[in-house]
Amino acid sequence: MLFKTVLLVFCLSFVMPINTVDYSKSKQQKFFPKILKKKGIYLGMTLEKLKKTNPKATPAQASEFKIEYTETSNSPEVVAYTYLLTKTENPQLYSIAIEYRLMESVHPLAETILGKTNHQGEWRMSEKDIKEDFMMGAWTFGHKLVYGATLEGSEWEDGFQD
């Protein structure tokens, strides 16, 4: 019996991917603007799912450490979306940037969604807040509202800078 169990585990290790974790979107999305929720995008989603969910997203210039996709928007308030994925065996979405037309509306909009900043002018959502095994951060930068995750293989895998 023990031999059969060991043999089964050994065989399954070749069939099932070990490092692929596809995260959920439910708890993260309470921190997203409606326009992003409608797109069905979430941090930790696989490249495969991103392509299926958003077929209009196109690959941007390649980089040594990340995969980048962009998508233009027909929305009156949003210009474009930028998606950054880890350049690992199973790429995962670790950053979403929403570029708004009006720069002066970005921070007030972020505060409406996220509340007052809770970390040096930015927002941090703990693993517990989003029910994931990574931390999520958000910040504004010019015309953009950016969401990031401390996923393995991302520029923030060791945490966000203070």
Secondary structure, DSSP 8 states (H G I E B T S, - for coil): -HHHHHHHHHHHHHHS-SS-----STTGGGGS-HHHHHHT--TT-BHHHHHHH-TT-EE----SSEEEEEEE--SSSEEEEEEEEE-SSS-BEEEEEEEES-GGGHHHHHHHHH-S--BTTBEEE-HHHHTSSS-EEEEEETTEEEEEE--TTSTTTT----
